[in-house]
């Protein structure tokens, strides 16, 4: 009996050692040398939800009066043609005015407090709607016709005075994820045009493997599309990984001497991807290993998967608003606050201000649902209005 027990014990130990070697040595070594695996773990494009989402029909996601279209651009860095999928969500005042033409049966704002902080459309002159009405009255106009829809939605950007928010999402899923749609609806109710994109590899954008520079170039292409049509103020809104895209994009625009957006909102941001990897729940079993930095963090840095917002935030002048929930388990609150402190120390004194808003743990907004905060509309309208006409 004893020899059998010893044999079973030895086998158990051997299996345990083998599992340890595979899980904590071999897999990290594979990660070190596989750029494809590093990108896959960082961008998580293989995680999609909700299931069977038809991104070509945003109304299926609860977004009426929304155009689905694509911006094509050439990525000179990788010598690729890239197709970027986009939603343009019309502001609520336009939807109310043209509900019949937009095939919207019933329009209502979800937040009762919004009316008191958003200008009423009756104070604006009707002249700005003439271009829109000309498109609507053109011969044979059909909202379902792709060209007619493009003419109409681009004219709304061109003719109205509504500001524009370019939303850059985090990793996983697509522009149709429910928590993202909630944010679009809030911004729409504040009478902003919302432009939401999927980077390459996400949603129905080009089926290409993303890289840091690649997703920044995708965001740049859509930003330039917007500014080619309207002179109205544009704001960036980045969430999670999208905060890294946003700060990198602003740095790139400054480097290219191109006019940038008026301001940027960083929702649930991290300071750099190296520290975020160490703090992320996925790394819980690995972060204390003595070879973690050598096999995980450094290889990603070498392959330019860095998202160094703590550096980029000192490379552009625009005002910054940081939003972070204390109970964020994906990007810890401490990393967002660390980015804020870094910005205070490194940005020029004459540059746009940086603001930080914390949301208490008791509110349970976590990583995704700051959009549900009752005071968020007022925070956003005040911030955007304060810097709408500023030059930095």
Order of alpha helices (4+ residues) and beta strands (2+ residues): alpha-alpha-alpha-beta-beta-alpha-alpha-alpha-beta-alpha-beta-alpha-beta-alpha-beta-alpha-alpha-alpha-beta-alpha-beta-alpha
